Amino acid sequence: MHIVIVEDDVIIRQELKLLLENALYQVTALCEFGDVASALLSMNPDLVLLDLNLPNESGFNICTKIRAKSEVPVIFVTSRTDSMDELTAILKGGDDYITKPFQAPILLARIGAVLKRTHRETKGEPVRFTHKEVELDIARGTVSFRGKQTELSKNELKMMHLLFRKKGEIVSRADMIEYLWDNQVFIDDNTLSVNITRIREKLKAIEVFDLIETKRGMGYRI
């Protein structure tokens, strides 16, 4: 799922970007605010996080322009707490209204709810993957098998996500490290080995054996 952030406060923009990337979303954060609506429409995102107080025009105007051409979900994230602003945001076509400072888990839950509701009839990136009766739940950060469940760390979740997305294919160690680096997880070859070992131990704890194959000199496969 691709989310675009429209936020002129650099610190908040960076915090939002990192939060969403750690939740495995593809994220674009706008740094130019000349013609925001056109920029957003050209990206064709799955969801927009939109501030109200922007340099050139208000979030209300931007949302109106978006709604004239697209039904992409828009969540307003703003420091304005007046109930009339919230009502106006909904009337302009916003899907939700979240005030700053926000709590990260609540923001992620609201984003997930909007995406689930608006993409129910469309094909998007799944949040659950199943292979050999093993289920990986991206939203919960868990892996389960026949009623037993274990939690994964952020690094472990990202690694399992990649393996499940490419099930049946060999994922090289280099490709896995590159994927993790691209997703803001700074990892080296030794750390990769440690994480694979930890994942295997967690799988054994729920009675999953030999899910992850090591292809010597090549990489890993499920």
MDAnalysis code that builds the backbone (N, CA, C; Angstrom):
import MDAnalysis as mda
import numpy as np

u = mda.Universe.empty(666, n_residues=222, atom_resindex=np.repeat(np.arange(222), 3), trajectory=True)
u.add_TopologyAttr("name", ["N", "CA", "C"] * 222)
u.add_TopologyAttr("resid", np.arange(1, 223))
u.add_TopologyAttr("resname", ["MET", "HIS", "ILE", "VAL", "ILE", "VAL", "GLU", "ASP", "ASP", "VAL", "ILE", "ILE", "ARG", "GLN", "GLU", "LEU", "LYS", "LEU", "LEU", "LEU", "GLU", "ASN", "ALA", "LEU", "TYR", "GLN", "VAL", "THR", "ALA", "LEU", "CYS", "GLU", "PHE", "GLY", "ASP", "VAL", "ALA", "SER", "ALA", "LEU", "LEU", "SER", "MET", "ASN", "PRO", "ASP", "LEU", "VAL", "LEU", "LEU", "ASP", "LEU", "ASN", "LEU", "PRO", "ASN", "GLU", "SER", "GLY", "PHE", "ASN", "ILE", "CYS", "THR", "LYS", "ILE", "ARG", "ALA", "LYS", "SER", "GLU", "VAL", "PRO", "VAL", "ILE", "PHE", "VAL", "THR", "SER", "ARG", "THR", "ASP", "SER", "MET", "ASP", "GLU", "LEU", "THR", "ALA", "ILE", "LEU", "LYS", "GLY", "GLY", "ASP", "ASP", "TYR", "ILE", "THR", "LYS", "PRO", "PHE", "GLN", "ALA", "PRO", "ILE", "LEU", "LEU", "ALA", "ARG", "ILE", "GLY", "ALA", "VAL", "LEU", "LYS", "ARG", "THR", "HIS", "ARG", "GLU", "THR", "LYS", "GLY", "GLU", "PRO", "VAL", "ARG", "PHE", "THR", "HIS", "LYS", "GLU", "VAL", "GLU", "LEU", "ASP", "ILE", "ALA", "ARG", "GLY", "THR", "VAL", "SER", "PHE", "ARG", "GLY", "LYS", "GLN", "THR", "GLU", "LEU", "SER", "LYS", "ASN", "GLU", "LEU", "LYS", "MET", "MET", "HIS", "LEU", "LEU", "PHE", "ARG", "LYS", "LYS", "GLY", "GLU", "ILE", "VAL", "SER", "ARG", "ALA", "ASP", "MET", "ILE", "GLU", "TYR", "LEU", "TRP", "ASP", "ASN", "GLN", "VAL", "PHE", "ILE", "ASP", "ASP", "ASN", "THR", "LEU", "SER", "VAL", "ASN", "ILE", "THR", "ARG", "ILE", "ARG", "GLU", "LYS", "LEU", "LYS", "ALA", "ILE", "GLU", "VAL", "PHE", "ASP", "LEU", "ILE", "GLU", "THR", "LYS", "ARG", "GLY", "MET", "GLY", "TYR", "ARG", "ILE"])
u.atoms.positions = np.array([
    [0.833, -1.190, 0.000],
    [0.000, 0.000, 0.000],
    [0.878, 1.254, 0.000],
    [0.550, 2.196, -0.869],
    [1.332, 3.423, -1.006],
    [0.603, 4.581, -0.329],
    [1.262, 5.205, 0.653],
    [0.692, 6.342, 1.373],
    [1.535, 7.579, 1.093],
    [0.864, 8.697, 0.796],
    [1.559, 9.963, 0.575],
    [1.283, 10.887, 1.757],
    [2.348, 11.480, 2.294],
    [2.247, 12.414, 3.412],
    [2.353, 13.836, 2.880],
    [1.387, 14.682, 3.255],
    [1.443, 16.100, 2.914],
    [1.505, 16.862, 4.232],
    [2.707, 17.213, 4.649],
    [2.963, 17.833, 5.950],
    [4.175, 18.747, 5.818],
    [4.007, 20.038, 6.139],
    [5.115, 20.971, 5.944],
    [6.072, 21.040, 7.134],
    [5.684, 20.514, 8.296],
    [6.591, 20.462, 9.442],
    [7.579, 19.312, 9.229],
    [8.855, 19.658, 9.087],
    [9.863, 18.654, 8.717],
    [9.950, 17.532, 9.743],
    [9.933, 17.867, 11.019],
    [10.083, 16.850, 12.065],
    [8.900, 15.889, 12.060],
    [7.682, 16.436, 12.005],
    [6.489, 15.585, 11.985],
    [6.470, 14.744, 10.716],
    [6.863, 15.343, 9.602],
    [6.888, 14.609, 8.326],
    [7.837, 13.415, 8.402],
    [9.019, 13.617, 8.968],
    [9.989, 12.529, 9.091],
    [9.495, 11.459, 10.054],
    [8.867, 11.877, 11.165],
    [8.330, 10.912, 12.127],
    [7.242, 10.050, 11.488],
    [6.353, 10.693, 10.739],
    [5.285, 9.959, 10.068],
    [5.845, 8.979, 9.048],
    [6.818, 9.429, 8.287],
    [7.409, 8.585, 7.243],
    [8.037, 7.334, 7.858],
    [8.813, 7.522, 8.925],
    [9.471, 6.381, 9.565],
    [8.443, 5.439, 10.190],
    [7.427, 6.016, 10.833],
    [6.377, 5.200, 11.453],
    [5.695, 4.308, 10.421],
    [5.336, 4.886, 9.289],
    [4.627, 4.135, 8.260],
    [5.524, 3.119, 7.564],
    [6.778, 3.470, 7.341],
    [7.706, 2.522, 6.722],
    [7.938, 1.323, 7.642],
    [8.008, 1.592, 8.944],
    [8.176, 0.486, 9.893],
    [6.942, -0.402, 9.944],
    [5.794, 0.152, 9.540],
    [4.556, -0.635, 9.453],
    [4.399, -1.291, 8.083],
    [5.480, -1.228, 7.278],
    [5.566, -1.909, 5.974],
    [4.743, -1.254, 4.868],
    [4.441, 0.028, 5.021],
    [3.808, 0.761, 3.930],
    [4.881, 1.365, 3.027],
    [4.541, 1.522, 1.761],
    [5.373, 2.312, 0.861],
    [4.989, 3.773, 1.085],
    [5.960, 4.642, 1.284],
    [5.662, 6.011, 1.711],
    [6.362, 7.031, 0.829],
    [5.622, 8.071, 0.442],
    [6.190, 9.244, -0.209],
    [5.806, 10.459, 0.622],
    [6.788, 11.291, 0.966],
    [6.529, 12.505, 1.738],
    [6.818, 13.713, 0.860],
    [5.800, 14.512, 0.576],
    [5.988, 15.692, -0.268],
    [6.800, 16.758, 0.456],
    [7.730, 17.360, -0.263],
    [8.537, 18.454, 0.279],
    [8.254, 19.763, -0.440],
    [7.517, 19.697, -1.541],
    [7.131, 20.886, -2.316],
    [5.610, 21.014, -2.258],
    [5.110, 22.241, -2.127],
    [3.679, 22.438, -1.920],
    [3.079, 23.418, -2.928],
    [3.630, 23.408, -4.147],
    [3.138, 24.325, -5.172],
    [1.779, 23.931, -5.718],
    [1.652, 22.723, -6.215],
    [0.384, 22.223, -6.747],
    [0.187, 20.814, -6.186],
    [-0.228, 20.759, -4.940],
    [-0.274, 19.493, -4.208],
    [-1.264, 18.511, -4.824],
    [-2.448, 18.988, -5.171],
    [-3.479, 18.094, -5.698],
    [-3.010, 17.390, -6.964],
    [-2.406, 18.127, -7.874],
    [-1.913, 17.522, -9.117],
    [-0.815, 16.512, -8.841],
    [0.072, 16.852, -7.895],
    [1.153, 15.940, -7.540],
    [0.593, 14.638, -6.971],
    [-0.405, 14.756, -6.105],
    [-1.010, 13.572, -5.502],
    [-1.701, 12.705, -6.540],
    [-2.459, 13.330, -7.410],
    [-3.193, 12.573, -8.421],
    [-2.256, 11.845, -9.378],
    [-1.105, 12.440, -9.654],
    [-0.151, 11.809, -10.565],
    [0.494, 10.576, -9.937],
    [0.530, 10.527, -8.609],
    [1.142, 9.390, -7.905],
    [0.184, 8.215, -7.751],
    [-1.100, 8.476, -7.839],
    [-2.123, 7.431, -7.680],
    [-1.910, 6.605, -6.408],
    [-1.857, 7.270, -5.235],
    [-1.600, 6.533, -3.989],
    [-2.831, 5.775, -3.510],
    [-2.627, 4.954, -2.482],
    [-3.736, 4.237, -1.854],
    [-4.371, 5.042, -0.732],
    [-3.624, 6.015, -0.183],
    [-4.149, 6.845, 0.896],
    [-3.291, 8.093, 1.015],
    [-3.921, 9.197, 1.451],
    [-3.214, 10.465, 1.646],
    [-3.388, 10.910, 3.093],
    [-2.277, 11.272, 3.743],
    [-2.321, 11.945, 5.046],
    [-2.104, 13.421, 4.779],
    [-3.092, 14.248, 5.112],
    [-3.113, 15.641, 4.673],
    [-3.229, 16.599, 5.853],
    [-2.263, 17.504, 5.962],
    [-2.334, 18.563, 6.962],
    [-3.288, 19.655, 6.468],
    [-3.815, 20.450, 7.403],
    [-4.700, 21.551, 7.014],
    [-3.928, 22.831, 6.725],
    [-2.963, 23.150, 7.586],
    [-2.221, 24.409, 7.470],
    [-0.966, 24.213, 6.633],
    [-1.099, 24.507, 5.341],
    [0.005, 24.342, 4.409],
    [0.390, 25.696, 3.812],
    [1.596, 25.828, 3.268],
    [2.095, 27.142, 2.837],
    [1.254, 27.868, 1.795],
    [0.775, 27.164, 0.755],
    [0.144, 27.861, -0.371],
    [-1.375, 27.800, -0.382],
    [-1.943, 26.711, 0.094],
    [-3.392, 26.599, 0.173],
    [-3.766, 25.616, 1.268],
    [-4.985, 25.707, 1.736],
    [-5.398, 24.866, 2.862],
    [-5.627, 23.424, 2.423],
    [-5.556, 22.535, 3.396],
    [-5.867, 21.143, 3.130],
    [-7.284, 20.960, 2.633],
    [-8.200, 21.835, 3.066],
    [-9.591, 21.763, 2.600],
    [-9.649, 21.928, 1.083],
    [-8.956, 22.942, 0.566],
    [-8.966, 23.198, -0.875],
    [-8.332, 22.043, -1.646],
    [-7.245, 21.510, -1.092],
    [-6.564, 20.396, -1.751],
    [-7.481, 19.184, -1.819],
    [-8.182, 18.911, -0.721],
    [-9.091, 17.768, -0.698],
    [-10.219, 17.946, -1.708],
    [-10.736, 19.168, -1.831],
    [-11.796, 19.442, -2.805],
    [-11.317, 19.144, -4.223],
    [-10.088, 19.557, -4.547],
    [-9.533, 19.310, -5.878],
    [-9.326, 17.817, -6.123],
    [-8.872, 17.118, -5.092],
    [-8.678, 15.669, -5.232],
    [-10.010, 14.979, -5.494],
    [-11.028, 15.365, -4.713],
    [-12.336, 14.714, -4.825],
    [-13.007, 14.964, -6.174],
    [-12.606, 16.015, -6.846],
    [-13.173, 16.291, -8.171],
    [-12.732, 15.244, -9.198],
    [-11.622, 14.536, -8.894],
    [-11.073, 13.593, -9.868],
    [-10.788, 12.201, -9.316],
    [-10.826, 12.038, -7.985],
    [-10.410, 10.755, -7.420],
    [-11.144, 10.464, -6.116],
    [-11.285, 9.170, -5.814],
    [-11.882, 8.724, -4.549],
    [-10.824, 8.188, -3.596],
    [-9.559, 8.534, -3.822],
    [-8.497, 8.078, -2.942],
    [-8.804, 8.501, -1.498],
    [-8.642, 7.611, -0.518],
    [-8.913, 7.976, 0.875],
    [-8.000, 9.109, 1.356],
    [-8.583, 10.046, 2.073],
    [-7.837, 11.179, 2.631],
    [-8.088, 11.234, 4.134],
    [-7.005, 11.188, 4.909],
    [-7.102, 11.368, 6.354],
    [-6.426, 12.688, 6.703],
    [-7.170, 13.594, 7.320],
    [-6.595, 14.848, 7.785],
    [-5.848, 14.596, 9.088],
    [-4.613, 15.065, 9.159],
    [-3.812, 14.994, 10.390],
    [-3.391, 16.420, 10.713],
    [-3.966, 16.989, 11.747],
    [-3.814, 18.419, 11.984],
    [-3.824, 18.765, 13.464],
    [-3.280, 19.937, 13.779],
    [-3.293, 20.427, 15.160],
    [-4.576, 21.199, 15.466],
    [-5.404, 21.405, 14.461],
    [-6.656, 22.154, 14.662],
    [-7.719, 21.230, 15.256],
    [-8.197, 21.597, 16.434],
    [-9.101, 20.721, 17.194],
    [-10.552, 21.207, 17.213],
    [-10.835, 22.285, 16.495],
    [-12.200, 22.821, 16.483],
    [-13.150, 21.828, 15.796],
    [-14.313, 21.605, 16.398],
    [-15.262, 20.633, 15.848],
    [-15.768, 21.051, 14.465],
    [-15.834, 22.351, 14.205],
    [-16.280, 22.812, 12.886],
    [-15.255, 22.466, 11.804],
    [-13.956, 22.501, 12.167],
    [-12.925, 22.092, 11.209],
    [-13.078, 20.619, 10.858],
    [-13.369, 19.820, 11.886],
    [-13.554, 18.390, 11.649],
    [-14.769, 18.150, 10.757],
    [-15.851, 18.864, 11.017],
    [-17.054, 18.722, 10.192],
    [-16.766, 19.141, 8.755],
    [-16.056, 20.263, 8.595],
    [-15.721, 20.739, 7.251],
    [-14.860, 19.721, 6.505],
    [-13.922, 19.116, 7.227],
    [-13.045, 18.116, 6.610],
    [-13.847, 16.943, 6.057],
    [-14.841, 16.497, 6.825],
    [-15.666, 15.380, 6.370],
    [-16.544, 15.800, 5.194],
    [-17.097, 16.996, 5.274],
    [-17.949, 17.491, 4.186],
    [-17.156, 17.712, 2.895],
    [-15.874, 18.018, 3.027],
    [-15.019, 18.208, 1.849],
    [-14.602, 16.871, 1.223],
    [-14.926, 15.773, 1.905],
    [-14.615, 14.472, 1.343],
    [-13.556, 13.697, 2.094],
    [-13.146, 14.198, 3.280],
    [-12.160, 13.475, 4.077],
    [-12.747, 12.188, 4.645],
    [-11.908, 11.179, 4.816],
    [-12.357, 9.893, 5.348],
    [-12.166, 9.786, 6.849],
    [-11.275, 10.604, 7.412],
    [-11.060, 10.610, 8.853],
    [-10.350, 11.912, 9.216],
    [-10.326, 12.201, 10.527],
    [-9.756, 13.456, 11.024],
    [-9.027, 13.141, 12.325],
    [-7.708, 13.300, 12.327],
    [-6.889, 12.955, 13.482],
    [-6.133, 14.196, 13.946],
    [-6.195, 14.475, 15.232],
    [-5.555, 15.677, 15.761],
    [-4.176, 15.372, 16.326],
    [-3.292, 16.338, 16.212],
    [-1.949, 16.259, 16.779],
    [-1.987, 16.814, 18.211],
    [-1.141, 16.293, 19.099],
    [-0.240, 15.153, 18.894],
    [-1.019, 13.846, 18.893],
    [-0.672, 12.967, 17.981],
    [-1.387, 11.696, 17.865],
    [-0.574, 10.579, 18.520],
    [-1.261, 9.517, 18.892],
    [-0.586, 8.322, 19.398],
    [-0.373, 7.368, 18.221],
    [0.863, 6.934, 18.048],
    [1.217, 6.127, 16.878],
    [0.319, 4.904, 16.686],
    [0.051, 4.099, 17.724],
    [-0.807, 2.923, 17.507],
    [-2.212, 3.294, 17.034],
    [-2.749, 4.398, 17.568],
    [-4.092, 4.819, 17.164],
    [-4.089, 5.294, 15.715],
    [-3.065, 6.056, 15.351],
    [-2.963, 6.520, 13.962],
    [-2.891, 5.336, 13.006],
    [-2.058, 4.352, 13.321],
    [-1.924, 3.181, 12.452],
    [-3.228, 2.392, 12.369],
    [-3.929, 2.317, 13.503],
    [-5.214, 1.600, 13.509],
    [-6.242, 2.321, 12.643],
    [-6.265, 3.646, 12.716],
    [-7.223, 4.416, 11.912],
    [-6.886, 4.313, 10.419],
    [-5.595, 4.333, 10.095],
    [-5.176, 4.169, 8.705],
    [-5.598, 2.791, 8.204],
    [-5.331, 1.770, 9.021],
    [-5.706, 0.413, 8.639],
    [-7.199, 0.267, 8.420],
    [-7.986, 0.906, 9.290],
    [-9.447, 0.817, 9.169],
    [-9.936, 1.477, 7.884],
    [-9.375, 2.636, 7.553],
    [-9.785, 3.336, 6.331],
    [-9.380, 2.530, 5.104],
    [-8.164, 1.998, 5.101],
    [-7.713, 1.198, 3.962],
    [-8.559, -0.055, 3.793],
    [-8.887, -0.697, 4.906],
    [-9.709, -1.907, 4.839],
    [-11.088, -1.594, 4.276],
    [-11.653, -0.489, 4.729],
    [-12.995, -0.123, 4.276],
    [-13.006, 0.276, 2.808],
    [-12.037, 1.066, 2.398],
    [-12.061, 1.618, 1.041],
    [-11.500, 0.662, -0.004],
    [-10.734, -0.334, 0.432],
    [-10.141, -1.264, -0.530],
    [-10.758, -2.657, -0.439],
    [-11.900, -2.731, 0.196],
    [-12.539, -4.031, 0.368],
    [-12.831, -4.697, -0.979],
    [-13.160, -3.889, -1.966],
    [-13.529, -4.442, -3.270],
    [-12.403, -4.361, -4.294],
    [-11.199, -3.908, -3.837],
    [-10.094, -3.773, -4.775],
    [-8.949, -4.670, -4.363],
    [-8.106, -4.939, -5.297],
    [-6.952, -5.795, -5.024],
    [-5.812, -4.947, -4.509],
    [-5.381, -5.175, -3.295],
    [-4.273, -4.439, -2.714],
    [-3.274, -5.398, -2.085],
    [-2.271, -4.848, -1.465],
    [-1.271, -5.660, -0.781],
    [-1.921, -6.362, 0.400],
    [-1.864, -7.674, 0.470],
    [-2.499, -8.389, 1.587],
    [-1.780, -8.138, 2.896],
    [-2.514, -8.266, 3.992],
    [-1.907, -8.125, 5.311],
    [-1.689, -9.487, 5.948],
    [-2.210, -10.542, 5.320],
    [-1.989, -11.898, 5.812],
    [-1.486, -12.779, 4.669],
    [-0.499, -13.606, 4.991],
    [0.061, -14.543, 4.024],
    [0.022, -15.945, 4.635],
    [-0.282, -16.944, 3.827],
    [-0.328, -18.317, 4.322],
    [0.489, -19.227, 3.412],
    [1.268, -20.114, 4.043],
    [2.067, -21.084, 3.300],
    [2.281, -22.298, 4.198],
    [1.895, -23.478, 3.702],
    [2.031, -24.721, 4.455],
    [1.378, -24.622, 5.839],
    [0.196, -24.009, 5.875],
    [-0.595, -23.829, 7.088],
    [-0.006, -22.804, 8.060],
    [1.102, -22.193, 7.701],
    [1.701, -21.143, 8.532],
    [1.166, -19.803, 8.060],
    [0.626, -19.006, 8.985],
    [0.056, -17.708, 8.627],
    [0.899, -16.578, 9.199],
    [1.284, -15.649, 8.341],
    [1.991, -14.437, 8.748],
    [0.999, -13.286, 8.726],
    [0.815, -12.628, 9.871],
    [-0.110, -11.505, 9.993],
    [0.707, -10.227, 10.139],
    [0.754, -9.438, 9.051],
    [1.554, -8.221, 9.048],
    [1.022, -7.195, 10.045],
    [-0.301, -7.052, 10.112],
    [-0.894, -6.044, 10.983],
    [-0.595, -6.323, 12.455],
    [-0.630, -7.589, 12.846],
    [-0.392, -7.959, 14.240],
    [1.072, -8.250, 14.548],
    [1.867, -8.458, 13.502],
    [3.268, -8.782, 13.719],
    [3.459, -10.167, 14.305],
    [2.642, -11.123, 13.851],
    [2.676, -12.472, 14.416],
    [2.773, -13.524, 13.319],
    [3.210, -14.721, 13.718],
    [3.168, -15.885, 12.859],
    [2.483, -16.995, 13.649],
    [1.591, -17.731, 12.995],
    [0.807, -18.734, 13.718],
    [0.716, -20.028, 12.918],
    [0.449, -21.122, 13.673],
    [0.354, -22.450, 13.053],
    [-0.529, -23.335, 13.928],
    [-1.641, -23.754, 13.355],
    [-2.566, -24.672, 14.026],
    [-2.902, -24.235, 15.454],
    [-3.292, -22.972, 15.575],
    [-3.738, -22.449, 16.863],
    [-2.648, -21.902, 17.761],
    [-1.389, -22.112, 17.406],
    [-0.279, -21.587, 18.196],
    [0.290, -20.357, 17.505],
    [0.723, -19.386, 18.309],
    [1.132, -18.097, 17.746],
    [2.353, -17.558, 18.479],
    [3.204, -16.852, 17.742],
    [4.354, -16.185, 18.342],
    [4.521, -14.817, 17.700],
    [5.064, -13.882, 18.475],
    [5.275, -12.524, 17.976],
    [6.661, -12.390, 17.365],
    [6.768, -11.508, 16.373],
    [8.028, -11.257, 15.695],
    [8.507, -9.843, 15.982],
    [9.815, -9.667, 16.021],
    [10.374, -8.317, 16.129],
    [10.217, -7.612, 14.788],
    [10.524, -6.323, 14.760],
    [10.393, -5.559, 13.519],
    [11.247, -6.159, 12.404],
    [12.511, -6.458, 12.712],
    [13.397, -7.035, 11.699],
    [12.899, -8.391, 11.239],
    [12.489, -9.231, 12.189],
    [12.001, -10.573, 11.854],
    [10.750, -10.493, 10.981],
    [9.859, -9.552, 11.309],
    [8.632, -9.393, 10.535],
    [8.940, -9.009, 9.093],
    [9.865, -8.075, 8.906],
    [10.212, -7.639, 7.555],
    [10.839, -8.776, 6.754],
    [11.684, -9.560, 7.408],
    [12.320, -10.681, 6.719],
    [11.299, -11.741, 6.324],
    [10.394, -12.062, 7.230],
    [9.352, -13.037, 6.917],
    [8.415, -12.518, 5.826],
    [8.119, -11.221, 5.876],
    [7.257, -10.615, 4.858],
    [7.858, -10.809, 3.468],
    [9.152, -10.569, 3.354],
    [9.816, -10.734, 2.061],
    [9.784, -12.194, 1.604],
    [10.068, -13.128, 2.522],
    [10.071, -14.540, 2.161],
    [8.684, -15.022, 1.746],
    [7.638, -14.579, 2.456],
    [6.277, -14.999, 2.115],
    [5.845, -14.389, 0.781],
    [6.243, -13.151, 0.531],
    [5.897, -12.522, -0.751],
    [6.539, -13.265, -1.914],
    [7.691, -13.858, -1.671],
    [8.431, -14.539, -2.732],
    [8.479, -16.048, -2.492],
    [7.425, -16.601, -1.883],
    [7.427, -18.023, -1.556],
    [7.648, -18.858, -2.811],
    [8.469, -19.885, -2.643],
    [8.850, -20.727, -3.770],
    [10.080, -20.237, -4.497],
    [10.468, -18.968, -4.248],
    [11.655, -18.398, -4.879],
    [12.802, -18.353, -3.869],
    [14.022, -18.408, -4.375],
    [15.195, -18.244, -3.515],
    [15.491, -16.751, -3.387],
    [15.535, -16.274, -2.146],
    [15.875, -14.877, -1.878],
    [17.316, -14.837, -1.397],
    [18.175, -14.190, -2.154],
    [19.594, -14.157, -1.782],
    [19.788, -13.306, -0.529],
    [20.886, -13.573, 0.178],
    [21.201, -12.779, 1.370],
    [21.387, -11.313, 0.989],
    [22.031, -11.070, -0.151],
    [22.255, -9.694, -0.597],
    [20.935, -8.983, -0.859],
    [19.984, -9.682, -1.496],
    [18.681, -9.078, -1.777],
    [17.929, -8.791, -0.486],
    [18.050, -9.685, 0.486],
    [17.354, -9.482, 1.752],
    [17.932, -8.285, 2.501],
    [19.246, -8.168, 2.522],
    [19.882, -7.032, 3.190],
    [19.507, -5.730, 2.493],
    [19.508, -5.738, 1.161],
    [19.133, -4.534, 0.409],
    [17.688, -4.142, 0.694],
    [16.801, -5.134, 0.756],
    [15.385, -4.874, 1.051],
    [15.227, -4.246, 2.424],
    [15.942, -4.759, 3.407],
    [15.841, -4.234, 4.763],
    [16.414, -2.828, 4.847],
    [17.530, -2.593, 4.188],
    [18.102, -1.240, 4.184],
    [17.148, -0.242, 3.537],
    [16.513, -0.649, 2.445],
    [15.562, 0.245, 1.770],
    [14.381, 0.581, 2.660],
    [14.086, -0.293, 3.630],
    [12.976, -0.071, 4.555],
    [13.448, 0.452, 5.908],
    [14.593, 1.169, 5.881],
    [15.114, 1.861, 7.069],
    [15.549, 0.915, 8.185],
    [15.885, -0.324, 7.849],
    [16.427, -1.254, 8.839],
    [17.894, -1.476, 8.482],
    [18.775, -1.033, 9.351],
    [20.200, -1.073, 9.048],
    [20.789, -2.386, 9.579],
    [21.150, -3.258, 8.660],
    [21.485, -4.634, 9.009],
    [22.685, -5.078, 8.184],
    [23.559, -5.882, 8.799],
    [24.698, -6.424, 8.058],
    [24.547, -7.942, 7.947],
    [25.541, -8.580, 7.334],
    [25.436, -10.012, 7.057],
    [25.343, -10.836, 8.340],
    [26.114, -10.467, 9.350],
    [26.079, -11.204, 10.611],
    [24.726, -11.053, 11.303],
    [24.201, -9.828, 11.308],
    [22.890, -9.582, 11.930],
    [21.799, -10.354, 11.213],
    [21.924, -10.484, 9.904],
    [20.953, -11.260, 9.133],
    [20.937, -12.712, 9.610],
    [22.117, -13.294, 9.782],
    [22.204, -14.685, 10.249],
    [21.572, -14.844, 11.624],
    [21.841, -13.884, 12.505],
    [21.281, -13.935, 13.861],
    [19.762, -13.901, 13.805],
    [19.216, -13.030, 12.960],
    [17.762, -12.906, 12.863],
    [17.120, -14.155, 12.273],
    [17.755, -14.758, 11.284],
    [17.228, -16.002, 10.716],
    [17.183, -17.088, 11.791],
    [18.241, -17.172, 12.591],
    [18.287, -18.160, 13.680],
    [17.156, -17.914, 14.673],
    [16.927, -16.668, 15.043],
    [15.864, -16.333, 15.991],
    [14.490, -16.674, 15.423],
    [14.293, -16.400, 14.135],
    [13.010, -16.735, 13.506],
    [12.777, -18.236, 13.555],
    [13.803, -19.006, 13.250],
    [13.667, -20.463, 13.263],
    [13.335, -20.972, 14.669],
    [13.932, -20.364, 15.686],
    [13.640, -20.775, 17.059],
    [12.190, -20.467, 17.417],
    [11.699, -19.314, 16.973],
    [10.307, -18.956, 17.245],
    [9.351, -19.891, 16.497],
    [9.725, -20.277, 15.292],
    [8.892, -21.216, 14.537],
    [8.860, -22.585, 15.221],
    [9.995, -23.009, 15.724],
    [10.045, -24.298, 16.431],
    [9.139, -24.265, 17.663],
    [9.069, -23.093, 18.319],
    [8.251, -22.978, 19.531],
    [6.769, -23.197, 19.247],
    [6.350, -22.981, 17.989],
    [4.949, -23.238, 17.626],
    [4.854, -24.491, 16.736],
    [5.912, -25.297, 16.818],
    [5.957, -26.598, 16.147],
    [5.974, -26.496, 14.622],
    [6.688, -25.500, 14.129],
    [6.926, -25.371, 12.691],
    [8.406, -25.671, 12.455],
    [8.676, -26.691, 11.684],
    [10.048, -27.119, 11.444],
    [10.352, -27.057, 9.939],
    [11.527, -26.591, 9.631],
    [12.027, -26.602, 8.243],
    [11.185, -25.753, 7.287],
    [10.542, -24.702, 7.810],
    [9.813, -23.808, 6.895],
    [10.794, -23.030, 6.026],
    [11.844, -22.523, 6.653],
    [12.832, -21.722, 5.925],
    [13.994, -22.621, 5.512],
    [14.152, -22.796, 4.222],
    [15.254, -23.596, 3.698],
    [16.475, -22.702, 3.460],
    [17.639, -23.209, 3.803],
    [18.887, -22.537, 3.439],
    [19.429, -23.178, 2.174],
    [19.557, -22.395, 1.132],
    [20.140, -22.883, -0.123],
    [21.592, -22.408, -0.155],
    [22.490, -23.308, 0.186],
    [23.892, -22.949, 0.385],
    [24.465, -22.187, -0.815],
    [25.057, -21.046, -0.505],
    [25.648, -20.218, -1.537],
    [24.650, -19.412, -2.334],
    [23.356, -19.561, -1.992],
    [22.327, -18.870, -2.784],
    [21.439, -17.972, -1.916],
    [20.901, -18.510, -0.817],
    [20.032, -17.689, 0.025],
    [19.022, -18.543, 0.767],
    [17.782, -18.002, 0.893],
    [16.736, -18.678, 1.664],
    [15.466, -18.798, 0.830],
    [14.665, -19.819, 1.196],
    [13.405, -20.035, 0.486],
    [12.407, -20.680, 1.448],
    [11.124, -20.295, 1.281],
    [10.065, -21.014, 1.997],
    [9.167, -21.695, 0.979],
])
